[in-house]
Each structure stands twice: as structure tokens, then as C-alpha cells.
Amino acid sequence: MLRTLQPVRFLPRTLVRYKSSAVPDNAPTLLENEEWLGTLDDNAAMAHDANIESKNTIFDKHQTKNERFPVEIKSTPPDTKYIKVQSSLGNFTSINYLRQYNKHNHTQGNFVDVRIIQCKSGNGGNGCISFLRDANRRVGPPDGGDGGDGGSVYVQAVEGMNSLSKLKTRYVAGDGQVGGARQLDGSRGKDILITVPKGTVVRWCLDPKVVREMVEEDMGKSPQPALKDILSNRKLDVDCYGRSKEDTTPKYIQLFREQYPAGEGWLFKDKTKEYHEDKDWFRKLNRNVANYDRSLDINEASKDKVPLYGIDLDEITEKPICLLEGGRGGLGNMHFLTSVIRNPRFAKIGRNHLESFFMFELKSIADLGLVGFPNAGKSTILNKISNATPRIGSWEFTTLRPTIGTIMRGSGQETFTVADIPGIIEGAHLDRGMGLEFLKHIERSKGWVFVLALDDADPLKQLQVLIKEVGGMEKIKNKNILVVCNKADIDPTNPESMNKFLRVQEFARERGWDSIPISAINEENISVLIDKMAQCAKSIPK
Ligand SMILES: Nc1nc2c(ncn2[C@@H]2O[C@H](COP(=O)(O)OP(=O)(O)OP(=O)(O)O)[C@@H](O)[C@H]2O)c(=O)[nH]1
């Protein structure tokens, strides 16, 4: 029935109004209350909220596709209420935050690509206990309004932002106002909208303080383990949900709000809780209202969840996406007027807020990513291919940041973007050099361009090391790959220079990859390179 399941302010309005014209028409009649309470039998506790389905659909649309981390399923319903999942601690925090406790260390000027942010929705306002008073009646019928709903926290990717630096470390939505006399509902708490750049992935994460405690505990061990090992060896248990009751593939992380148990959460006026609990009429009423509370519990549980692998805001989001929903306002005493209860001196308190940490990661979205050892000539290539095109839109960060260039190839030809990331060295996967943190900026690129330097003793070995460092063939199997041998101008007459390229070419051909020798500095073969890159950026990865 409508009234058991919908927010109370949507309850049908009374036709028999109080006499005073100053009183708003918001209160249900005695009969409507009785009818509503009558529907709250033991079968009434079920989730029924149209928003649940739409929330699932929105989340599904924004599920992170490529960067799914491994999780181990420990148990599934019906053995356990949730899908119990275990995964490495490192998947629920940012290694940057831990490596550099000082948050300024991982910022470069105004460019910040990872933030851990605490979010809190608002509490619902309490219902009001009040009775109509006018010239004829000292104590009229109950007219206490409902509390306002707490504000929610939303996220939205917008145009014109390219850094997470402006985000605050904590966002708190407003609490709903308490209900008022004369059937006045409290006002809704203020919503929070967090705007982020396109390319941001928002993931549930653990409170950084808790993570630090865990890490410090392990750091005390002898021999002292590396931070990376701690984060991968420590496991975290997470309660998850599938897409439906039958689907036991973990999809959403369940969030929990501290809530009063069903049948509690009353506010009393004049007479005590004990006084009321002693009365048959109150116990009977409360049995039904407890079922109403259970419905709210189920509704909340259905909506209080976030995608396990994050919300991928790779496009401008049309409508804000709700991360944390505010608590619903409590019922005012006008809902408890029945033929037995003429003076309900009680109302319900507002439902509690939701609080959680989220990791916001900005992942640049370029069609192609340049991968190579330091000094291979990646920046030079990007400069040259940018210079070789008539119109270039590019923005530069410092050497520690990704550089993205847009290559516009003239009329009728497709534009593509290329990201240059800091060089990768042997042992990068063990956090040597600049580690692999910057790979996230090309994770979603369609193609990767491996840049090798022909002045190196063994460019093929360079290529094999790079493949190993970025995660092996498994990691690149879905990418278009192009192998570029740069610095072909060095010692060009030496047959060994040619042999080095031929060995690379052979290796690439065996894997179905294209390869090309160039001299970026002398701009030799650059136009062929652009054509091959355009092909790599365009074609759908195998
Ligand atoms: N001889 C020769 N030198 C080149 C060529 N391309 C780049 N270089 C030189 O190689 C050095 C490194 O070039 P960069 O473009 O900065 O190399 P990078 O791969 O971006 O280096 P990181 O940013 O450290 O990863 C510079 O001194 C360039 O001038 C080339 O085709 N031939």
C-alpha cells in the first residue's frame, strides 16, 4: 500500500480539515491513519522504492570496466546475508597517500590526480509532537509535522576542470529540520554536489587513519616489509551485493548506517517511554510501526551501496549521481491519531546519516599512451608530432605529470590524443623510479606506443622489460600496440643499428604488432608514424 512504503509527506491528504483556515492541509485523518497502520502487518517489511532500480541503472551505466582488481569470494547467500568478499588492502586505498604522509608531496602545483575524501549525508529531522490549539480548544487533535529529509551527497563530472586540487577533504550535507506545529514538515537538509573533471573514478575506500594503523603495525615487523607488499598481503573483508538476489557476482559494496532498531526511535512528551511501553494500545501501535521501520531499513540497505570497482565518470555526467543518501525525516505525531489513541504524545526521530570515505582518482583519457624508458625520446616525439600538425591543442604539466597532446590531422582526418607519461625503469612494478602510478593515465587508452631508443645496446631487451613491468602480455592483450624505435639517426651506417631494429620488428610481427624506425629529433619518418598512430588510436582493440 502506498502509505506503508512512500515517504510520509506523500500520504493522501485528509478531506476533513481542521476548522482553522490557518492550518495547512497536510495531516492524515484518523481513518487514514488506521488504514495505514492496518497495512503494516508482518508482511509489510519489504523494499519498495522506485529510486532503488534507477540507482542500479545509473551505477551500471558508470561501472568501471577495465581496471577491475582481483577479489576472492568467501561466501554467498543463502549461507551469508551478503556476498562476502576479500581483496588486498591496496585496492581500497591510495599508495600515494601512504608513501607520502604529507598530502602536499603528491601534488604538483594545481595538478592533483588522487584524493581521499570523507563524505557524510545529513540526518533526517525529528518528527514534531504538537496539538492544535485555538480559541475553542486548549488541546485539539495532534498536528505535529514530519522532520525534513537529510541532504544527500552527489558527484558529477563537469566541463572545464582538469584537476582534483579544488576538492575539499570533507563534505557534510545538511541535516533535515525538525517538523513543526500546525502540520508543518521540516525543511530538507542541504545537498552537497562534488564536481570533478571528466575521467575521474570514484571508489569506496577505507578511512586512511585505519589504513595507516594497519601499515604501521606491519612496518614494525622484522624484516620490515615493503609498503607495496603490506598493501597486497593484508586482506580486507567487504560485504557486497550482486545485481539481484540470485546473482552472486559481487557488484556493489554495502554501506551501513547506524540506525535505531525497528520499534525504537520514539520521542515522548509529558509521559515517559516506560509509561507508554506499559500500555497495550502503544505496544499494539508499535508492533505496526516497527514493521514500517523494517521497510525503511530494507529501503536503506538497497540504496546504501556503491559499485565495487568504482564509478567511472569518463564522460560529462548529465545528472548528479548520488553517493550517499540522507536520512529520512521522522514521522510527526499527526500520524498516530487513531480511535484508540486520541492524544499521541510521541513522534519518531529522523533516520540516521551515512558516512564514508571515497577515493577520487583522475585518469587522463588519451587515445594513445607513450610507454618507454626515460630518455627514449617520448617527449620529443610528442613535440614533433604536435609541431607536424596544423592545429594542436595540448597542455603541459611539469615533468612529473602526464602530458597530453591533441593531434589534429587536417580536414576529413580524425583527431586523436596522445599521453606522455614519465619513463618506466626496470623494477618499476616494485616501486622503483616513479613506479607505475602514472600508468593509470593510459590505462583506458585504446593503444600503447612502446618507444625504444636504438642507441641502447639492446632495444629488444628494453621492450621485453617494459612489457614485463607494465604487467605482462595479460595487461596489454586488449590494447593496440605500436613499437617505435627512435634515434635511428645515431650511427645509421652501422649494420648493427639496423639489426637491432630488425630484431625488434621480428618480435613485434610475431605478436601482430606494427613497428617503425624513426628519428624524432630529425623528424625522419614522422608523418608515417602519425599515420600508424592514428590507425592504432582508431581501430578497436582486439
Ligand atoms: N639523437 C637523437 N636524440 C634524440 C632523439 N629523440 C630524442 N632525443 C634526445 O634524447 C633525450 C631524451 O629525450 P626526451 O624526449 O626528453 O625523452 P623522454 O623519453 O621523454 O624522457 P623522460 O621524460 O625522462 O621519460 C633528449 O636529449 C633528446 O634530445 C632522436 O631521434 N635522436
The ligand as a Tripos MOL2 file, in Angstrom:
@<TRIPOS>MOLECULE
LIG
   32    34     1     0     0
SMALL
NO_CHARGES

@<TRIPOS>ATOM
      1 N1         69.9650   11.5590  -31.4510 N.pl3     1 LIG1
      2 C1         68.7000   11.6200  -31.0860 C.ar      1 LIG1
      3 N2         68.3800   12.0860  -29.8810 N.ar      1 LIG1
      4 C2         67.0890   12.1500  -29.5370 C.ar      1 LIG1
      5 C3         66.0690   11.7290  -30.4180 C.ar      1 LIG1
      6 N3         64.8930   11.9060  -29.7860 N.ar      1 LIG1
      7 C4         65.1730   12.4110  -28.5650 C.ar      1 LIG1
      8 N4         66.4870   12.5750  -28.4060 N.ar      1 LIG1
      9 C5         67.1780   13.1040  -27.2310 C.3       1 LIG1
     10 O1         67.0370   12.2000  -26.1620 O.3       1 LIG1
     11 C6         66.9610   12.9180  -24.9330 C.3       1 LIG1
     12 C7         65.7170   12.4900  -24.1720 C.3       1 LIG1
     13 O2         64.5830   12.8630  -24.9090 O.3       1 LIG1
     14 P1         63.1680   13.0380  -24.2380 P.3       1 LIG1
     15 O3         62.2130   13.2890  -25.3410 O.co2     1 LIG1
     16 O4         63.2130   14.0090  -23.1330 O.co2     1 LIG1
     17 O5         62.9840   11.5810  -23.6450 O.3       1 LIG1
     18 P2         61.7860   11.0250  -22.7790 P.3       1 LIG1
     19 O6         61.5660    9.6260  -23.1770 O.co2     1 LIG1
     20 O7         60.6210   11.9280  -22.8440 O.co2     1 LIG1
     21 O8         62.4030   11.0650  -21.3250 O.3       1 LIG1
     22 P3         61.6430   11.0630  -19.8910 P.3       1 LIG1
     23 O9         60.7280   12.2680  -19.8690 O.co2     1 LIG1
     24 O10        62.7170   11.1120  -18.8980 O.co2     1 LIG1
     25 O11        60.8670    9.7790  -19.8230 O.co2     1 LIG1
     26 C8         66.9510   14.3800  -25.2950 C.3       1 LIG1
     27 O12        68.2350   14.9040  -25.1210 O.3       1 LIG1
     28 C9         66.5750   14.3920  -26.7550 C.3       1 LIG1
     29 O13        67.1210   15.4790  -27.4280 O.3       1 LIG1
     30 C10        66.4290   11.2550  -31.7040 C.ar      1 LIG1
     31 O14        65.6290   10.8910  -32.5600 O.2       1 LIG1
     32 N5         67.7760   11.2160  -31.9740 N.ar      1 LIG1
@<TRIPOS>BOND
     1     1     2 1
     2     2     3 ar
     3     2    32 ar
     4     3     4 ar
     5     4     5 ar
     6     4     8 ar
     7     5     6 ar
     8     5    30 ar
     9     6     7 ar
    10     7     8 ar
    11     8     9 1
    12     9    10 1
    13     9    28 1
    14    10    11 1
    15    11    12 1
    16    11    26 1
    17    12    13 1
    18    13    14 1
    19    14    15 2
    20    14    16 1
    21    14    17 1
    22    17    18 1
    23    18    19 2
    24    18    20 1
    25    18    21 1
    26    21    22 1
    27    22    23 2
    28    22    24 1
    29    22    25 1
    30    26    27 1
    31    26    28 1
    32    28    29 1
    33    30    31 2
    34    30    32 ar
@<TRIPOS>SUBSTRUCTURE
     1 LIG1         1 GROUP 0 **** ****
